[in-house]
């Protein structure tokens, strides 16, 4: 029974948000919380500021599973040995998060497991553009984050300044210490769910790994990390670094598949496999149908302006409604755009629109 619980827990956490009713309005802009110090202190400051977001995230998970908080904690503790092995310093940060938010360590762990759907239940259109493609010759990277519509009231921007490590600026929610964003070395990563591919298993959830990637100094280090740590589910990462390199990694439970731009100067990815090993019908059948037109449209938009792309251009691309409902700005009841993100790693800033970018202004957040 215990092994069955382990195999199923990561996927069952994903059902939480879609099953629980909303109880707060979408924000006009996401708040920013800042923390500085050692990992325990980072967590404590984060937890104090985001306490309400964290408590609501836990309520959503419990309601979605139909379980008590005690049962949620029991399931989260199944991951304790994995966390201790691969990210012990982040366990300390989760411990501080629990202290700051007035919850138990197991609650903080549950927030950082969350779960991913086994099929393409989340959308997202991500991109990275090398210096040769932009007007100011700086790297641009980002995405539309297409997830459950109950997430916005739980979300915020988080700026962390860990002692002796690169600063981090990310968009996240409900106590997750790793999500979409960038670091002060210029490393940024944005993510997409993938349909099909190797089977899910009991292994590390993506969220602590996302944070470990933001401790890296290059895309090569981040890709090596994805090959070294066993993952519980498949996911895609579009990345860039301070040297202007861009890279895409389809990170699977069977190991990473590396995708390069082959001189194009940009990469775009949605929710189906592009690598030769897994880009086949049986996996495409498990992907969102709108994944295919979305990536074609993003490629077309970038190609048309390549060499002179600005932040304003990327805002326009991420607001694009061509082919609606199969559009980059995704208006889908099950999984719709809840945040639009554009990072300028060289300038240490990120532009974030809350909810649909077609209806929201981008707000600039800086380290």
Legacy VTK file of the C-alpha trace (Angstrom):
# vtk DataFile Version 3.0
C-alpha trace
ASCII
DATASET POLYDATA
POINTS 367 float
0.000 0.000 0.000
2.836 2.381 0.807
4.507 1.936 -2.597
1.186 2.513 -4.359
0.758 5.741 -2.412
4.222 6.855 -3.461
3.579 6.158 -7.120
0.271 7.953 -7.109
0.927 10.913 -4.814
2.669 13.190 -7.301
-0.110 12.836 -9.851
-2.930 13.095 -7.319
-1.629 16.387 -5.951
-2.228 17.808 -9.419
-5.953 17.204 -9.116
-6.219 19.560 -6.153
-6.490 22.905 -7.876
-9.077 21.812 -10.423
-11.318 20.217 -7.801
-11.380 23.006 -5.242
-13.624 26.048 -5.628
-12.077 29.503 -5.993
-12.410 31.814 -3.032
-10.556 34.973 -4.041
-10.442 37.338 -6.978
-7.557 37.441 -9.445
-5.054 40.178 -8.556
-4.508 43.151 -10.857
-0.777 42.659 -10.333
1.293 40.153 -8.409
2.883 41.323 -5.134
6.628 40.955 -4.656
8.217 39.473 -1.539
11.939 39.755 -0.797
14.155 37.679 1.491
17.869 37.704 2.290
20.260 35.528 4.311
20.961 31.852 4.916
18.478 29.277 3.705
16.563 28.975 6.968
16.261 32.745 7.176
15.228 32.971 3.511
12.435 30.526 4.191
11.346 32.272 7.361
11.076 35.674 5.659
9.292 34.129 2.665
6.863 32.291 4.930
6.038 35.369 6.988
5.225 37.463 3.923
3.377 34.778 1.966
1.651 33.072 4.895
-1.875 33.593 3.578
-0.943 32.361 0.085
0.636 29.260 1.645
-2.314 28.454 3.906
-4.723 28.805 1.001
-2.547 26.571 -1.172
-2.709 23.870 1.502
-6.480 24.252 1.755
-6.794 23.898 -2.020
-4.709 20.717 -1.998
-6.652 19.152 0.862
-9.998 20.009 -0.724
-8.882 18.682 -4.082
-7.743 15.336 -2.651
-10.587 15.044 -0.217
-8.007 14.458 2.542
-7.225 15.941 5.926
-4.154 18.035 6.560
-2.724 15.094 8.545
-3.019 12.814 5.514
-1.466 15.440 3.237
1.464 15.676 5.641
1.866 11.892 5.766
2.065 11.700 1.995
4.516 14.605 1.805
6.863 12.938 4.290
7.291 10.029 1.864
9.571 12.387 -0.061
11.766 13.303 2.933
14.661 10.978 2.056
14.733 12.220 -1.528
14.830 15.833 -0.377
17.546 15.069 2.184
19.651 13.387 -0.490
19.344 15.865 -3.353
18.614 19.241 -1.735
19.290 19.236 2.038
19.861 23.004 2.074
16.421 23.493 0.558
14.943 21.334 3.333
16.353 23.952 5.698
14.651 26.632 3.629
11.362 24.699 3.814
11.875 24.441 7.576
12.192 28.221 7.734
9.161 28.582 5.446
7.148 26.505 7.915
8.321 28.617 10.858
7.497 31.865 9.082
4.045 30.755 7.932
3.143 28.996 11.189
2.751 25.543 9.612
4.551 22.199 9.915
7.595 21.182 7.888
5.515 18.495 6.170
3.081 21.194 5.032
5.955 23.178 3.507
7.170 20.017 1.784
3.692 19.371 0.355
3.687 22.862 -1.186
6.939 21.969 -2.953
5.704 18.630 -4.257
2.410 19.927 -5.646
2.288 17.291 -8.407
2.153 17.356 -12.181
-0.506 15.900 -14.463
0.434 12.657 -16.174
-1.077 13.937 -19.408
-0.768 17.401 -20.893
-3.013 19.044 -18.333
-1.040 22.272 -18.320
-0.366 24.444 -21.331
2.422 27.048 -21.586
4.296 28.596 -24.499
7.964 29.279 -23.711
10.801 30.905 -25.647
14.422 32.014 -25.496
16.053 34.445 -27.931
19.828 34.741 -28.240
21.540 38.157 -28.441
21.588 38.187 -32.246
17.798 38.237 -32.342
17.089 41.239 -30.135
17.289 44.984 -30.696
19.616 45.636 -27.751
21.630 42.396 -28.188
20.528 41.087 -24.819
18.939 37.699 -24.223
15.163 37.517 -23.795
13.354 34.492 -22.354
9.944 33.809 -20.892
6.560 32.229 -21.296
2.843 32.336 -20.902
2.085 30.136 -17.897
-1.118 28.269 -18.700
-2.332 26.463 -15.603
-5.411 26.197 -13.433
-7.472 29.372 -13.099
-7.503 29.049 -9.288
-3.760 29.756 -9.081
-3.649 33.606 -9.433
-4.858 34.381 -5.880
-2.021 32.166 -4.584
0.736 33.735 -6.711
3.442 36.366 -6.253
6.915 37.366 -7.400
9.749 36.261 -5.103
13.216 37.837 -4.888
15.737 35.823 -2.898
19.294 36.841 -1.996
20.873 33.662 -0.539
24.155 34.068 1.303
27.031 33.094 -0.982
24.793 32.188 -3.945
23.279 34.004 -6.924
20.177 36.086 -6.351
16.913 34.694 -7.708
13.843 36.411 -9.142
10.883 34.153 -9.900
7.136 34.040 -10.316
5.739 31.408 -7.974
2.798 30.609 -5.721
1.775 29.159 -2.374
5.162 28.530 -0.776
6.949 26.931 -3.737
10.628 27.842 -3.456
11.394 26.965 -7.086
9.441 27.973 -10.185
9.771 30.108 -13.351
12.486 32.736 -13.246
16.152 33.731 -13.399
19.267 34.337 -11.330
21.912 37.047 -11.137
24.342 34.946 -13.237
21.933 35.387 -16.154
20.603 31.829 -15.991
16.850 31.732 -16.630
14.480 28.838 -17.207
10.853 28.588 -18.221
8.857 25.405 -18.444
6.253 23.386 -20.289
4.374 20.213 -19.414
4.823 17.386 -21.929
2.239 14.937 -23.225
3.201 11.262 -23.167
6.775 10.033 -22.972
8.373 7.802 -20.339
6.156 6.764 -17.443
5.930 8.704 -14.191
7.610 7.213 -11.124
8.340 7.933 -7.487
11.296 10.335 -7.657
12.060 14.027 -7.219
9.290 16.528 -7.992
10.304 19.305 -10.367
9.919 22.293 -8.031
13.005 21.843 -5.818
14.953 20.967 -8.983
13.807 24.227 -10.603
15.345 26.054 -7.646
18.587 24.053 -7.905
18.767 25.110 -11.569
18.681 28.720 -10.392
21.837 28.064 -8.364
23.711 27.253 -11.592
26.107 29.525 -13.484
25.386 28.238 -17.003
22.900 26.294 -19.105
25.428 23.448 -19.203
25.358 23.157 -15.410
21.570 23.227 -15.401
21.370 20.518 -18.072
23.844 18.365 -16.130
21.657 18.733 -13.049
18.630 17.483 -14.981
20.631 14.420 -16.011
21.876 13.674 -12.502
18.720 14.012 -10.390
15.975 11.402 -10.952
12.693 13.090 -11.858
9.219 11.830 -11.029
7.593 13.145 -14.209
8.430 14.644 -17.587
8.798 18.365 -18.232
10.446 20.735 -20.670
12.838 23.592 -19.880
13.751 26.495 -22.169
16.923 28.067 -20.776
19.470 30.826 -21.293
22.562 32.056 -19.464
24.751 35.112 -18.996
27.010 34.128 -21.882
24.077 34.422 -24.271
23.661 30.682 -24.768
20.194 29.201 -25.169
19.171 25.573 -24.722
16.068 23.413 -24.461
15.933 20.264 -22.341
13.070 17.793 -22.506
13.684 16.356 -19.046
12.132 12.902 -18.756
12.065 10.150 -16.180
14.390 8.214 -18.520
16.884 11.087 -18.763
17.218 14.433 -20.543
16.925 15.067 -24.274
18.875 18.144 -25.399
17.504 20.416 -28.137
19.662 23.169 -29.641
18.787 26.075 -31.905
21.211 24.935 -34.675
22.026 28.505 -35.580
18.457 29.827 -35.622
19.160 32.135 -32.690
15.978 31.260 -30.812
14.016 28.382 -29.340
10.269 28.002 -28.708
8.450 25.124 -27.060
4.904 24.230 -26.066
3.515 20.930 -24.769
4.555 18.146 -27.103
7.875 16.405 -27.589
10.219 17.736 -30.253
13.191 15.388 -29.724
13.499 12.531 -32.235
13.246 9.867 -29.541
9.766 10.839 -28.326
8.271 12.984 -31.119
5.825 10.382 -32.343
2.097 9.813 -32.621
1.579 7.866 -29.413
2.906 10.842 -27.417
1.286 13.473 -29.612
-2.057 11.805 -28.894
-1.490 12.563 -25.193
-0.645 16.234 -25.792
-2.940 19.243 -25.901
-4.091 19.579 -29.555
-3.455 23.323 -29.408
0.219 22.746 -28.570
1.102 22.306 -32.241
-0.395 25.542 -33.640
0.903 27.520 -30.652
4.545 26.609 -31.263
4.180 27.213 -34.999
2.719 30.653 -34.336
5.442 31.620 -31.843
8.160 30.477 -34.257
6.567 32.542 -37.014
6.271 35.677 -34.892
9.886 35.480 -33.711
11.240 34.776 -37.192
9.396 37.767 -38.648
11.070 40.223 -36.232
14.345 38.379 -35.632
17.269 40.753 -35.265
15.229 43.625 -33.834
12.974 42.024 -31.193
12.160 44.159 -28.155
10.358 43.515 -24.888
7.335 45.286 -26.396
7.405 42.851 -29.325
7.424 39.878 -26.966
4.526 41.370 -25.025
2.615 41.576 -28.292
3.529 37.988 -29.220
2.392 36.676 -25.839
-0.925 38.536 -26.231
-1.484 36.929 -29.640
-4.944 35.451 -30.307
-4.329 34.038 -33.771
-6.116 30.704 -34.134
-8.185 31.145 -30.978
-8.952 28.999 -29.044
-5.608 27.434 -30.063
-3.770 30.682 -29.311
-0.630 31.734 -27.441
-2.784 33.856 -25.105
-4.759 30.842 -24.024
-8.408 31.301 -23.040
-9.241 27.761 -21.972
-11.404 26.966 -18.962
-9.317 23.968 -17.879
-5.891 25.503 -18.368
-5.598 29.155 -19.300
-2.962 31.864 -19.173
-2.599 32.999 -15.558
0.737 34.829 -15.893
2.850 36.141 -18.748
6.584 36.433 -18.079
9.435 38.090 -19.979
12.923 38.002 -18.458
15.808 40.302 -19.302
18.530 38.451 -17.385
21.284 40.885 -18.377
19.290 43.769 -16.908
18.277 41.729 -13.808
14.579 42.315 -14.374
11.419 40.460 -15.307
8.139 41.771 -16.726
5.017 40.005 -15.427
1.369 40.366 -16.421
-1.229 38.917 -14.062
-3.811 36.717 -15.769
-4.455 37.157 -19.477
-1.768 39.499 -20.877
-4.328 40.774 -23.396
-6.220 42.289 -20.445
-3.332 43.196 -18.109
-0.363 45.518 -18.119
3.122 44.096 -17.644
4.722 45.121 -14.352
8.521 45.259 -14.120
10.208 43.549 -11.146
13.953 43.878 -10.488
16.576 42.218 -8.326
LINES 1 368
367 0 1 2 3 4 5 6 7 8 9 10 11 12 13 14 15 16 17 18 19 20 21 22 23 24 25 26 27 28 29 30 31 32 33 34 35 36 37 38 39 40 41 42 43 44 45 46 47 48 49 50 51 52 53 54 55 56 57 58 59 60 61 62 63 64 65 66 67 68 69 70 71 72 73 74 75 76 77 78 79 80 81 82 83 84 85 86 87 88 89 90 91 92 93 94 95 96 97 98 99 100 101 102 103 104 105 106 107 108 109 110 111 112 113 114 115 116 117 118 119 120 121 122 123 124 125 126 127 128 129 130 131 132 133 134 135 136 137 138 139 140 141 142 143 144 145 146 147 148 149 150 151 152 153 154 155 156 157 158 159 160 161 162 163 164 165 166 167 168 169 170 171 172 173 174 175 176 177 178 179 180 181 182 183 184 185 186 187 188 189 190 191 192 193 194 195 196 197 198 199 200 201 202 203 204 205 206 207 208 209 210 211 212 213 214 215 216 217 218 219 220 221 222 223 224 225 226 227 228 229 230 231 232 233 234 235 236 237 238 239 240 241 242 243 244 245 246 247 248 249 250 251 252 253 254 255 256 257 258 259 260 261 262 263 264 265 266 267 268 269 270 271 272 273 274 275 276 277 278 279 280 281 282 283 284 285 286 287 288 289 290 291 292 293 294 295 296 297 298 299 300 301 302 303 304 305 306 307 308 309 310 311 312 313 314 315 316 317 318 319 320 321 322 323 324 325 326 327 328 329 330 331 332 333 334 335 336 337 338 339 340 341 342 343 344 345 346 347 348 349 350 351 352 353 354 355 356 357 358 359 360 361 362 363 364 365 366
